[in-house]
Amino acid sequence: ITTSTTTLQLMLYLDVDQSNDGSWDSAYSRKDKLTCEELVKLHRQTGLVTIKSDSTGMFYANQSARAHFWYVAVADCTQQNIDMQYYVKFLNPGGFWYEQFSYDEQGVVQYYIFFTTLYTVLMAIHMWTVWKLIRMESWHPIVRVLTVAITFQFLAVLTETIHYSIYLYDGIGANSLKGLGELLTMASQLLLMFLCVLVSKGWAITTSRLTDRNLLIVIMALLLLAYLALFIWDNAGRDAASTLYFYDSIPGLIVILLRVGITGWFLWCLRETIGLEALPDKRKFYAIFGFCFTIWFLLLPAVVAFALILEPWYRFRTVRGMSLSADALAYIAFIALLWPSRAINFFDIKPPPLLRVDPTQDQKNSLYGSDQYL
């Protein structure tokens, strides 16, 4: 720290009130009501240092009971403005994999390394599937949307992995890549929800007509706007001194409510489609698909509700791990569903000529014969 004043003080605060010993919440919530001297008095009893110019030093925070969020503030109650240059670095015990990360983020880089490896394998498998379908002249629009969605998710996980890998070394990372990863994740989520609604409507399975297209476009547009508002709030509008959860904001609440609404619409469409479907195998397919993806739809609201009762120092890594796992399982399910040998039993995807032995049987496998989709 370099400063021109001799009365600069550095203070350490805890995240919670422990017998009035250094409560950050108590100080920060009343920062506009208390005087400078009163705010200084709220510091942690062992956390006050008078700074000398061109000085360096270390604080050793004691958190033997549990992990805490720690806050550092500087004050000079004799001056209107503070003239200083500083560099502050927080480190945790645990060595290379943990020291740069806050306790609530420890282990997240390992998550992303694992899921990057998983999505690399999934991308390779899916590209092979796409190649097979193209050779069969059966690269269905649903498969194309899935290809874009899983590509976005792969790139999202990859960019976040790069960010956290850099963070391992400098504690800063590549915030532009982190922001890009969040946007790609949102885009992937929207496309996956769009796919689920298409299947629930029986498009290319029971009917070639896509009903309620305008309503679908409006709902997807509302979700897109809500996700963008949530992204802007998280990166530009959120108070850096707050431990407020990602979805505790108004845009986050709108995203959750829209997702619950889409879940209801998804189930209603599924019910209507099952009523129109005559083939038992397809009705069974709809039942299994509806059960699996209803769980996926409702998982985010459930995770957000769970986060409300979860302690903040466990919240981030727990929620992030659950979300990454759920999305990966959803993509695995879709890839399995659209496997070439399986897709021809449910979707209107024509097999290669060599497999089309009995034209009458092929007609039974589809309720319609058009290759054009509306």
Contacts in CASP RR format, 6 or more apart in sequence:
PFRMAT RR
TARGET T0000
AUTHOR 0000-0000-0000
METHOD contacts of the structure
MODEL  1
ITTSTTTLQLMLYLDVDQSNDGSWDSAYSRKDKLTCEELVKLHRQTGLVT
IKSDSTGMFYANQSARAHFWYVAVADCTQQNIDMQYYVKFLNPGGFWYEQ
FSYDEQGVVQYYIFFTTLYTVLMAIHMWTVWKLIRMESWHPIVRVLTVAI
TFQFLAVLTETIHYSIYLYDGIGANSLKGLGELLTMASQLLLMFLCVLVS
KGWAITTSRLTDRNLLIVIMALLLLAYLALFIWDNAGRDAASTLYFYDSI
PGLIVILLRVGITGWFLWCLRETIGLEALPDKRKFYAIFGFCFTIWFLLL
PAVVAFALILEPWYRFRTVRGMSLSADALAYIAFIALLWPSRAINFFDIK
PPPLLRVDPTQDQKNSLYGSDQYL
1 8 0 8 1.000
1 10 0 8 1.000
1 51 0 8 1.000
1 53 0 8 1.000
1 54 0 8 1.000
1 55 0 8 1.000
1 56 0 8 1.000
1 84 0 8 1.000
1 85 0 8 1.000
1 86 0 8 1.000
1 87 0 8 1.000
2 53 0 8 1.000
2 54 0 8 1.000
2 84 0 8 1.000
2 85 0 8 1.000
2 86 0 8 1.000
3 51 0 8 1.000
3 53 0 8 1.000
3 82 0 8 1.000
3 83 0 8 1.000
3 84 0 8 1.000
3 85 0 8 1.000
4 53 0 8 1.000
4 83 0 8 1.000
4 84 0 8 1.000
5 76 0 8 1.000
5 78 0 8 1.000
5 79 0 8 1.000
5 82 0 8 1.000
5 83 0 8 1.000
5 84 0 8 1.000
6 52 0 8 1.000
6 53 0 8 1.000
7 50 0 8 1.000
7 76 0 8 1.000
7 77 0 8 1.000
7 78 0 8 1.000
7 79 0 8 1.000
8 50 0 8 1.000
8 51 0 8 1.000
8 74 0 8 1.000
8 75 0 8 1.000
8 76 0 8 1.000
8 82 0 8 1.000
8 84 0 8 1.000
9 40 0 8 1.000
9 48 0 8 1.000
9 49 0 8 1.000
9 50 0 8 1.000
9 51 0 8 1.000
9 74 0 8 1.000
9 75 0 8 1.000
9 76 0 8 1.000
10 48 0 8 1.000
10 49 0 8 1.000
10 50 0 8 1.000
10 51 0 8 1.000
10 72 0 8 1.000
10 73 0 8 1.000
10 74 0 8 1.000
11 40 0 8 1.000
11 43 0 8 1.000
11 44 0 8 1.000
11 47 0 8 1.000
11 48 0 8 1.000
11 72 0 8 1.000
11 73 0 8 1.000
11 74 0 8 1.000
11 75 0 8 1.000
12 22 0 8 1.000
12 43 0 8 1.000
12 44 0 8 1.000
12 46 0 8 1.000
12 47 0 8 1.000
12 48 0 8 1.000
12 59 0 8 1.000
12 61 0 8 1.000
12 70 0 8 1.000
12 71 0 8 1.000
12 72 0 8 1.000
13 22 0 8 1.000
13 23 0 8 1.000
13 24 0 8 1.000
13 27 0 8 1.000
13 42 0 8 1.000
13 43 0 8 1.000
13 44 0 8 1.000
13 70 0 8 1.000
13 71 0 8 1.000
13 72 0 8 1.000
13 73 0 8 1.000
14 21 0 8 1.000
14 22 0 8 1.000
14 23 0 8 1.000
14 24 0 8 1.000
14 44 0 8 1.000
14 68 0 8 1.000
14 69 0 8 1.000
14 70 0 8 1.000
14 71 0 8 1.000
15 24 0 8 1.000
15 25 0 8 1.000
15 68 0 8 1.000
15 69 0 8 1.000
15 70 0 8 1.000
15 71 0 8 1.000
15 243 0 8 1.000
15 312 0 8 1.000
16 23 0 8 1.000
16 25 0 8 1.000
16 68 0 8 1.000
17 23 0 8 1.000
17 25 0 8 1.000
17 26 0 8 1.000
20 26 0 8 1.000
20 42 0 8 1.000
21 44 0 8 1.000
21 45 0 8 1.000
22 42 0 8 1.000
22 43 0 8 1.000
22 44 0 8 1.000
22 45 0 8 1.000
23 42 0 8 1.000
24 69 0 8 1.000
24 71 0 8 1.000
24 241 0 8 1.000
26 42 0 8 1.000
27 34 0 8 1.000
27 39 0 8 1.000
27 42 0 8 1.000
27 43 0 8 1.000
27 73 0 8 1.000
28 71 0 8 1.000
28 241 0 8 1.000
30 39 0 8 1.000
31 39 0 8 1.000
34 42 0 8 1.000
35 77 0 8 1.000
36 75 0 8 1.000
36 77 0 8 1.000
37 77 0 8 1.000
39 73 0 8 1.000
39 75 0 8 1.000
40 48 0 8 1.000
40 75 0 8 1.000
40 77 0 8 1.000
43 73 0 8 1.000
46 62 0 8 1.000
47 59 0 8 1.000
49 59 0 8 1.000
51 74 0 8 1.000
59 72 0 8 1.000
61 68 0 8 1.000
61 70 0 8 1.000
66 313 0 8 1.000
67 103 0 8 1.000
67 104 0 8 1.000
67 313 0 8 1.000
68 313 0 8 1.000
69 102 0 8 1.000
69 243 0 8 1.000
69 312 0 8 1.000
69 313 0 8 1.000
70 90 0 8 1.000
71 241 0 8 1.000
72 88 0 8 1.000
74 82 0 8 1.000
74 84 0 8 1.000
74 86 0 8 1.000
75 82 0 8 1.000
76 82 0 8 1.000
90 102 0 8 1.000
91 99 0 8 1.000
91 100 0 8 1.000
92 98 0 8 1.000
92 99 0 8 1.000
92 100 0 8 1.000
92 101 0 8 1.000
92 102 0 8 1.000
92 103 0 8 1.000
92 106 0 8 1.000
93 99 0 8 1.000
96 168 0 8 1.000
97 106 0 8 1.000
97 107 0 8 1.000
97 109 0 8 1.000
97 110 0 8 1.000
97 168 0 8 1.000
98 106 0 8 1.000
98 107 0 8 1.000
100 167 0 8 1.000
100 168 0 8 1.000
100 169 0 8 1.000
100 170 0 8 1.000
100 171 0 8 1.000
101 107 0 8 1.000
101 108 0 8 1.000
101 109 0 8 1.000
101 167 0 8 1.000
103 313 0 8 1.000
104 312 0 8 1.000
104 313 0 8 1.000
104 314 0 8 1.000
104 315 0 8 1.000
104 316 0 8 1.000
104 317 0 8 1.000
105 316 0 8 1.000
105 317 0 8 1.000
106 317 0 8 1.000
107 317 0 8 1.000
108 164 0 8 1.000
108 316 0 8 1.000
108 317 0 8 1.000
108 320 0 8 1.000
108 321 0 8 1.000
109 161 0 8 1.000
109 164 0 8 1.000
109 165 0 8 1.000
109 167 0 8 1.000
109 168 0 8 1.000
111 317 0 8 1.000
111 320 0 8 1.000
111 321 0 8 1.000
111 324 0 8 1.000
112 157 0 8 1.000
112 160 0 8 1.000
112 161 0 8 1.000
112 164 0 8 1.000
112 324 0 8 1.000
113 161 0 8 1.000
113 165 0 8 1.000
115 157 0 8 1.000
115 161 0 8 1.000
115 324 0 8 1.000
115 328 0 8 1.000
116 154 0 8 1.000
116 157 0 8 1.000
116 158 0 8 1.000
116 161 0 8 1.000
118 328 0 8 1.000
119 150 0 8 1.000
119 153 0 8 1.000
119 154 0 8 1.000
119 157 0 8 1.000
119 158 0 8 1.000
119 328 0 8 1.000
119 331 0 8 1.000
120 154 0 8 1.000
122 150 0 8 1.000
122 154 0 8 1.000
122 328 0 8 1.000
122 331 0 8 1.000
122 332 0 8 1.000
122 335 0 8 1.000
123 150 0 8 1.000
123 151 0 8 1.000
123 154 0 8 1.000
125 335 0 8 1.000
126 146 0 8 1.000
126 147 0 8 1.000
126 150 0 8 1.000
126 335 0 8 1.000
129 143 0 8 1.000
129 335 0 8 1.000
129 338 0 8 1.000
129 339 0 8 1.000
129 340 0 8 1.000
130 139 0 8 1.000
130 143 0 8 1.000
130 147 0 8 1.000
132 340 0 8 1.000
133 139 0 8 1.000
133 140 0 8 1.000
133 143 0 8 1.000
133 340 0 8 1.000
133 343 0 8 1.000
133 349 0 8 1.000
135 352 0 8 1.000
136 340 0 8 1.000
136 349 0 8 1.000
136 350 0 8 1.000
136 351 0 8 1.000
136 352 0 8 1.000
137 350 0 8 1.000
137 352 0 8 1.000
138 340 0 8 1.000
138 343 0 8 1.000
138 344 0 8 1.000
138 349 0 8 1.000
138 350 0 8 1.000
138 351 0 8 1.000
140 204 0 8 1.000
140 338 0 8 1.000
140 343 0 8 1.000
140 347 0 8 1.000
140 348 0 8 1.000
140 349 0 8 1.000
141 204 0 8 1.000
141 373 0 8 1.000
142 195 0 8 1.000
142 198 0 8 1.000
142 199 0 8 1.000
142 203 0 8 1.000
142 204 0 8 1.000
142 338 0 8 1.000
142 347 0 8 1.000
143 338 0 8 1.000
143 343 0 8 1.000
145 191 0 8 1.000
145 194 0 8 1.000
145 195 0 8 1.000
145 198 0 8 1.000
146 191 0 8 1.000
146 195 0 8 1.000
146 334 0 8 1.000
146 335 0 8 1.000
146 338 0 8 1.000
148 191 0 8 1.000
149 188 0 8 1.000
149 191 0 8 1.000
149 192 0 8 1.000
149 195 0 8 1.000
149 331 0 8 1.000
150 188 0 8 1.000
150 331 0 8 1.000
150 334 0 8 1.000
150 335 0 8 1.000
152 184 0 8 1.000
152 185 0 8 1.000
152 187 0 8 1.000
152 188 0 8 1.000
152 191 0 8 1.000
153 184 0 8 1.000
153 185 0 8 1.000
153 188 0 8 1.000
153 327 0 8 1.000
153 331 0 8 1.000
155 181 0 8 1.000
155 184 0 8 1.000
156 180 0 8 1.000
156 181 0 8 1.000
156 182 0 8 1.000
156 184 0 8 1.000
156 185 0 8 1.000
156 188 0 8 1.000
157 324 0 8 1.000
159 177 0 8 1.000
159 178 0 8 1.000
159 179 0 8 1.000
159 180 0 8 1.000
159 181 0 8 1.000
159 184 0 8 1.000
160 177 0 8 1.000
160 178 0 8 1.000
160 181 0 8 1.000
160 182 0 8 1.000
162 174 0 8 1.000
162 177 0 8 1.000
163 173 0 8 1.000
163 174 0 8 1.000
163 175 0 8 1.000
163 177 0 8 1.000
163 178 0 8 1.000
163 181 0 8 1.000
164 173 0 8 1.000
166 172 0 8 1.000
166 173 0 8 1.000
166 174 0 8 1.000
167 173 0 8 1.000
179 231 0 8 1.000
179 235 0 8 1.000
182 231 0 8 1.000
182 234 0 8 1.000
182 235 0 8 1.000
183 231 0 8 1.000
186 227 0 8 1.000
186 228 0 8 1.000
186 231 0 8 1.000
188 327 0 8 1.000
189 227 0 8 1.000
189 327 0 8 1.000
190 220 0 8 1.000
190 223 0 8 1.000
190 224 0 8 1.000
190 227 0 8 1.000
192 327 0 8 1.000
192 330 0 8 1.000
192 331 0 8 1.000
192 334 0 8 1.000
193 220 0 8 1.000
193 223 0 8 1.000
193 259 0 8 1.000
193 262 0 8 1.000
193 297 0 8 1.000
194 216 0 8 1.000
194 220 0 8 1.000
195 334 0 8 1.000
196 266 0 8 1.000
196 293 0 8 1.000
196 296 0 8 1.000
196 297 0 8 1.000
197 216 0 8 1.000
197 262 0 8 1.000
197 265 0 8 1.000
197 266 0 8 1.000
197 269 0 8 1.000
198 204 0 8 1.000
198 210 0 8 1.000
199 205 0 8 1.000
199 289 0 8 1.000
200 266 0 8 1.000
200 267 0 8 1.000
200 269 0 8 1.000
200 270 0 8 1.000
200 273 0 8 1.000
200 286 0 8 1.000
200 289 0 8 1.000
200 290 0 8 1.000
201 207 0 8 1.000
201 210 0 8 1.000
201 211 0 8 1.000
201 212 0 8 1.000
201 269 0 8 1.000
201 273 0 8 1.000
202 269 0 8 1.000
202 273 0 8 1.000
202 277 0 8 1.000
202 286 0 8 1.000
203 209 0 8 1.000
203 210 0 8 1.000
203 373 0 8 1.000
204 347 0 8 1.000
204 348 0 8 1.000
204 349 0 8 1.000
204 373 0 8 1.000
205 273 0 8 1.000
205 277 0 8 1.000
205 282 0 8 1.000
205 285 0 8 1.000
205 346 0 8 1.000
205 347 0 8 1.000
205 348 0 8 1.000
206 273 0 8 1.000
206 276 0 8 1.000
206 277 0 8 1.000
206 282 0 8 1.000
206 367 0 8 1.000
207 273 0 8 1.000
207 276 0 8 1.000
207 367 0 8 1.000
207 368 0 8 1.000
208 348 0 8 1.000
208 368 0 8 1.000
208 370 0 8 1.000
208 372 0 8 1.000
208 373 0 8 1.000
208 374 0 8 1.000
209 374 0 8 1.000
210 216 0 8 1.000
210 373 0 8 1.000
210 374 0 8 1.000
219 258 0 8 1.000
219 262 0 8 1.000
219 265 0 8 1.000
222 258 0 8 1.000
223 255 0 8 1.000
223 258 0 8 1.000
223 259 0 8 1.000
223 262 0 8 1.000
226 251 0 8 1.000
226 252 0 8 1.000
226 254 0 8 1.000
226 255 0 8 1.000
226 258 0 8 1.000
227 251 0 8 1.000
227 255 0 8 1.000
229 251 0 8 1.000
229 254 0 8 1.000
230 246 0 8 1.000
230 247 0 8 1.000
230 249 0 8 1.000
230 251 0 8 1.000
230 252 0 8 1.000
230 254 0 8 1.000
230 255 0 8 1.000
232 251 0 8 1.000
233 249 0 8 1.000
233 250 0 8 1.000
233 251 0 8 1.000
233 252 0 8 1.000
234 246 0 8 1.000
234 249 0 8 1.000
238 244 0 8 1.000
238 249 0 8 1.000
243 312 0 8 1.000
245 304 0 8 1.000
245 307 0 8 1.000
245 308 0 8 1.000
245 312 0 8 1.000
245 315 0 8 1.000
246 252 0 8 1.000
247 253 0 8 1.000
247 255 0 8 1.000
247 256 0 8 1.000
247 304 0 8 1.000
247 307 0 8 1.000
256 300 0 8 1.000
256 301 0 8 1.000
256 304 0 8 1.000
259 297 0 8 1.000
259 300 0 8 1.000
259 301 0 8 1.000
260 298 0 8 1.000
260 301 0 8 1.000
262 297 0 8 1.000
263 294 0 8 1.000
263 297 0 8 1.000
263 298 0 8 1.000
266 290 0 8 1.000
266 293 0 8 1.000
266 294 0 8 1.000
266 297 0 8 1.000
267 290 0 8 1.000
267 294 0 8 1.000
270 286 0 8 1.000
270 289 0 8 1.000
270 290 0 8 1.000
273 286 0 8 1.000
274 283 0 8 1.000
274 286 0 8 1.000
274 287 0 8 1.000
277 283 0 8 1.000
277 286 0 8 1.000
278 367 0 8 1.000
279 367 0 8 1.000
281 345 0 8 1.000
281 346 0 8 1.000
282 346 0 8 1.000
285 346 0 8 1.000
289 337 0 8 1.000
292 333 0 8 1.000
293 330 0 8 1.000
293 333 0 8 1.000
296 326 0 8 1.000
296 329 0 8 1.000
296 330 0 8 1.000
299 322 0 8 1.000
299 323 0 8 1.000
299 326 0 8 1.000
300 323 0 8 1.000
300 326 0 8 1.000
303 319 0 8 1.000
303 322 0 8 1.000
303 323 0 8 1.000
304 319 0 8 1.000
306 319 0 8 1.000
307 315 0 8 1.000
307 318 0 8 1.000
307 319 0 8 1.000
310 318 0 8 1.000
310 319 0 8 1.000
336 342 0 8 1.000
337 343 0 8 1.000
337 346 0 8 1.000
338 347 0 8 1.000
340 349 0 8 1.000
343 349 0 8 1.000
344 350 0 8 1.000
344 351 0 8 1.000
344 355 0 8 1.000
344 365 0 8 1.000
345 365 0 8 1.000
348 366 0 8 1.000
348 368 0 8 1.000
348 369 0 8 1.000
348 370 0 8 1.000
348 371 0 8 1.000
350 356 0 8 1.000
350 362 0 8 1.000
350 371 0 8 1.000
351 362 0 8 1.000
356 362 0 8 1.000
363 369 0 8 1.000
END
